[in-house]
């Protein structure tokens, strides 16, 4: 059993999924659906594994470095679970910062994104959480986070607008105060 499945009440999820199947008029005991409650329980354990992780632990791999230009990790793929409909939103995030004496191990930026994204979320909060975590723990001169995502709750239900995307940003420190610094990081993101 993967680690993320251990702290989740899978029997409760299986019972709930059986009830949902019955409520929509399906037979949860028919062959094609018989194992669905267990699969859904495992899926939710995986999609919400960030609830049981502390993203600060990924910030321990820091290196003293006299570098004072933008550090940007672009196009980090992510997926999260919209807390309003429990449907996925999927996209990419760009995370940049201006170091103040220390830099973060490159893969750690992606790990932070994954940990915070793997919990029921809204994109606006997720964007801010990434920026604030880096700002609080790394103490850089500035942080820039830009997130682009397609939301299943917008594309397959409700207004049904496939192809639409939501873009959010969080600019802290120098990137918030200095229009030239903000323009520079946005130009780097656009490539």
N, C-alpha and C positions, 0 to 999 in steps of 0.2 A: 504494500500500500504506500503510495507516495506520501511524503511528509504533509503536504497541504490537505490531504484527506483525513488526517488523524484528529484534528480539532473541530471537525464539522459534524453536526448531528445528521448523518446521512439517512438513518431510518425515518426521521421527521420529514426530510425532503422527499423521500420516496413515497411516504403516505400522502403528502400534499400533492405531488404530481399525479398520483392515482386519482385523487379527488378532482383535480383540474380536468383530467381526461374524461372522467365521468360527467362532470359539469358541462363540458362542451358536446356531450352526446356520443363519446367514444367508449369502447369496451377495453379497459386497461388489461384484460386477460387475453385479448386476441394475440395471435402469434407475433405480428409486427410491433406490438406495443408492450409485450410482456416484460422486456428488459429495459424499456424506456425510463421508468422511474429511477432505476439504479444508474443509468447513463447520465440522466439529468443531475442526479445528486453528485456524481463525480465531477460533472462539468461545473456546477456551482462552486464546489470546493476549489477547483482550479481557478476559476474566474475571480474568486474572492480571496485568494491566498494572501494578498497584500494586507488583509485585515490582521493577520497574525505575524507580520514582519515589521521591524522598525527600520525605516529607510536611513536613519542616521548611522547605522552600522556600516553602510556602504561608503560613508564619507571618511572612513579611517585611513584609506589609502591616499594620503596627501604627501606632496613633495615640496620642500622648500625650493623655490625657483624665483630668480629675479627677472620675471617676465611681466611686462606691463601693457601688453596689447590684448586684443580680444581673443579669447579662447572660445571656439564655437563648435559644437557637435550638431551637425545637420541631419535632417531626415531620419530621425530615430523612429522606427515604426512602433506603434502601440495599439492596444485595444483595451477598452474598458466597458463597464456595464452601467448603462444609464439607470440611475436610481429611481427615475419616475416610471419607467415601463419594464425594467429588467431586460432591455434589449441592448445589443452592443453598439458602441460607437468606435470607429476604427480610423486611424490616420497616422500622421507623423508629427513629431515635435522637434523644434530647433531650440537648443539650450546654449546660451552664451554667457560668459562672465569676464570681467576685468580683474585679474588676480591682484592680490595685495601681499605678495611674498610667498604664496603657496599655490600650487596647482593640484587638481584632483586627478587621480588615475582615470584614464579615458573611459574604460568600460563602466566605471562607477556611475557616470551620468545616466547611461542607459538602464542600469540596475535601479537607480532611484526612480526613474520614470516608470519602470515595470512595477515596482513595489506600490507606488502611489496609484497607479492605474488599475491594479488588480484588487479593486474594492468597488462597491457601488459608489458612483460618482456623478458629478455634473462637470462638463468640460471647463467651465469658468473656475470652479474650485480647484480642479486638478492643475490647471495652468498656474494659479496662484500658489498652491502648495509646493510645487516644484521650485518656483522662484524664491519663496520665503524660506524653504529649507536650505537651499544653497546660500542664501544671503545670511541666515542666522548661523549656520555651521562653518562656512568657509570664510565669511567676512570679507568678500571681495569688494572692489570699488563700485561694482555694478553687476546686475544680473538682468538678462533678457531671455524670456521664454515666449515662443510663438508656437501655437498649436493649431493644426488644421485637421478636421475630422468630418467624416460622414456618419450621420446618426440614423440607425435603423428605425428609430421611433419617428423619424421625419420622412424616410424614404419608402418604407413598406407599409405604413399605417397612417392614420390621420390624413394629412394633406397629400401624402404620397408624391413626394418630389425627389425622385432618384437623380443623382448627379449633383445635388446641392451639398455644400460644405459649410461648416462653421469654422471661423478663425477667431482665436482669442489670443491675447497677449498680456504679459505681465512684465513691466519694466521697473526696475528698482535702482536706486543709487544714481550713478553717473548716467546711465541710460535713460533715466526718467528726467533728470535735471538738464542734461545737455543735448539740445536738438541735433548737433553734429554727431555726437556719439551714437545717438539713437539711429540716425540716418546711416551711419557706417555699419552698424550691426544688421540693420534691415537690408542693406545692399549685399552684405555677405550672405545673408539667408537667401535672398533672391538669386544669388549666384550670377 
